[in-house]
Amino acid sequence: MPSPLPSTAAANSQTDERMIQCCRWLESEEPMPALEELAQRLGLSPWQLHRNFKRATGLTPKAYAKAYRGRHVRAALAQEASESVTDAAYLSGYEASSSFYKDAPAMLGMAPQSYRRRGQDQRIRFALAECSLGSLLVASTDKGVCCVLLGDDPHALVDDLQQRFAAAQLIGADAQYEQTVAQVVALMEQPRLGLALPLDIQGTAFQQRVWQALQSIPAGQTVSYSELARQLGQPSATRAVASAVAANPIAVAVPCHRVLRNDGSISGYRWGVERKRALLLREAQQARLKLS
């Protein structure tokens, strides 16, 4: 797979050469080298490396490594030559399958087994709508809602759905399904009302445990990642819990936006931090109105 950066021969400065070398290390080493280690190798401070790398690539070193590895993982899972998911892990450069299984859900948005099947033998209805948070895509299997995606570009949302369920039969909405979409739109505006629709939450057993726990957080309340891990009886699994939260495919109905950093600050949200902030503000206001 070609590197997104030019070869070293094309670099015209020492900084360019250092950043290219940094990219090569991030692409080839497992586990990913820490920022401090990379900076030391290059004779830079961590701050200098972070600034120069982002200026050169538009990404932080960590984000670059994840994006690069993610492309390899998706390509390996798509190869018929890799007979198992474990084969795909090694084809994509992982030296330990445990690291692959830890990283894969966040990179793929689902368990690697599910990504490889990508909706095989499934019929999925979907529809697009607009709400106060932007564009909205709702998709359902025969069992229930399997995706609620938010974004700015409806075409990108459809591409996301097609990537998740490439082997499924995707069917445009009919008049009956529009009623389902209307309920999801109402949820975006009034999250405290909840969603009275069945969900088909597809993920690993651990992910499903985390997503079920998210559904127990009332609108207007939040928890930290570490608190959520303790509630699940796995206080040392904060990073794994955070990864499962990030992989949630059903926005708002599975309220991953109600999880914050330990200091109460708003962390990343796959559908945009501003949407997360807007949802939390909306829920807090609705909770106050309910009490008044």
PyMOL commands that set and color helices and strands:
alter all, ss='L'
color gray80, all
select helices_A, chain A and resi 8-10+14-28+35-42+46-57+61-78+85-91+97-108+112-117+154-164+175-189+191-193+205-214+225-231+238-246+256-258+273-291
alter helices_A, ss='H'
color red, helices_A
select strands_A, chain A and resi 123-131+134-140+145-151+169-172+223-224+259-260
alter strands_A, ss='S'
color yellow, strands_A
deselect
rebuild
show_as cartoon
